[in-house]
Amino acid sequence: MDDECNFRQWDELMPDTLGLIFRKLPLEEILNVIPRVCKSWEKAVKGPYCWQEIDIEEWSQHHGPEKLDRMLQMLISRSCGSLRKLCVYGLSSSTSLNVIADNAKSLQNLKLPRSEISDLIAEQIARRLSMLTSLDLSCANIGAPALEAFGRNCKFLTSLQRNMQPWNMAGGAPQDDEAFAIAATMPKLKHLELAWQVITTEGVLSILSNCNELELLDLRGCGNVQLDNNLQQKFSRLTIVGPPIAHQGENNGWDECWPAGNTLVGILWDIEVEDFEVEYVDDEISDGVWEYDQDMEDQELMFFDGIGIDGAEFGWPRSP
């Protein structure tokens, strides 16, 4: 009996400790299963303890805009202003973007790939995202004015991901407006990804000249960029992953990577656009359906007694 007293019961753990544990679970289980176990677990899930870091990037790929907005606004409200990290895919609502900005006093890491953000909206919300250190706007529908707005207002920004898709290169005229905006407003960047951007050598050199703290520059797929071997000596601490170095001869489809320490490493990226398979998700079909990679034996474990109000709202199945 004495040994048993040395162990704390699960329902007696501190809410912040429970929050750290519950974050490892799938979203549907956090919202739908955990609150039904006991009152202390329900309190942990409905408080900010589970929602300081919100990652619904995978979930949002399989649900329509309306469900995404409701889910996002519910989770952000539960964070009670303590939100530090947010990952969401395909956000298209200006309302949700404003909700994010209004609750961003602690937000440092924001990932919004494939989001529909106009330059005007970006300029409106950027001033409220001043604590950001990491920003992902890959494949987002924005332009140079939006990047400039984030750069002017997010003075602590050290990481930017602005990757595009390979077919972005097809038939596109080279343009450096985004590169110039980054160079002019984001001098503290250490990590910059611009894969498959339609930029030129001039734009890249502008970034290198102004972002003196840069440690990693990803230029994979930027076929209009040709870097001189002299850059290897000028930026010895910089790792460049990207286009073939000019005048190096044939490389059989291998890109050059310049890591710090001046050791060359090959990275294969020479892939035709036709080699990529695009899977389109029909929101009308996928809404309310969860896709898992587990075996059928694992899926049997996902049935449980009853369903919470939150789960019912987002189309999760009732137990048989």
Stockholm file with secondary structure:
# STOCKHOLM 1.0

chainA/1-320         MDDECNFRQWDELMPDTLGLIFRKLPLEEILNVIPRVCKSWEKAVKGPYCWQEIDIEEWSQHHGPEKLDRMLQMLISRSCGSLRKLCVYGLSSSTSLNVIADNAKSLQNLKLPRSEISDLIAEQIARRLSMLTSLDLSCANIGAPALEAFGRNCKFLTSLQRNMQPWNMAGGAPQDDEAFAIAATMPKLKHLELAWQVITTEGVLSILSNCNELELLDLRGCGNVQLDNNLQQKFSRLTIVGPPIAHQGENNGWDECWPAGNTLVGILWDIEVEDFEVEYVDDEISDGVWEYDQDMEDQELMFFDGIGIDGAEFGWPRSP
#=GR chainA/1-320 SS CHHHHTSCCGGGSCHHHHHHHHTTSCHHHHHHTGGGTCHHHHHHHHSGGGCSEEECHHHHTTSCHHHHHHHHHHHHHHHTTCCCEEECSSCCCHHHHHHHHHTCTTCCEEECTTCCCCHHHHHHHHTTCTTCSEEECTTCSCCHHHHHHHHHHCTTCCEEECCCCGGGGTTCCCCCHHHHHHHHHCTTCSEEECTTCCCCHHHHHHHHHHCTTCCEEECTTCTTCCBCTHHHHHTTTCEEEESCBTTSCCCTTEEEEECTTSCCEEEECCCCGGGCCCCCCCHHHHTTCCCCCSCHHHHGGGCCSCCCHHHHHTTCCCCC
#=GC SS_cons         CHHHHTSCCGGGSCHHHHHHHHTTSCHHHHHHTGGGTCHHHHHHHHSGGGCSEEECHHHHTTSCHHHHHHHHHHHHHHHTTCCCEEECSSCCCHHHHHHHHHTCTTCCEEECTTCCCCHHHHHHHHTTCTTCSEEECTTCSCCHHHHHHHHHHCTTCCEEECCCCGGGGTTCCCCCHHHHHHHHHCTTCSEEECTTCCCCHHHHHHHHHHCTTCCEEECTTCTTCCBCTHHHHHTTTCEEEESCBTTSCCCTTEEEEECTTSCCEEEECCCCGGGCCCCCCCHHHHTTCCCCCSCHHHHGGGCCSCCCHHHHHTTCCCCC
//
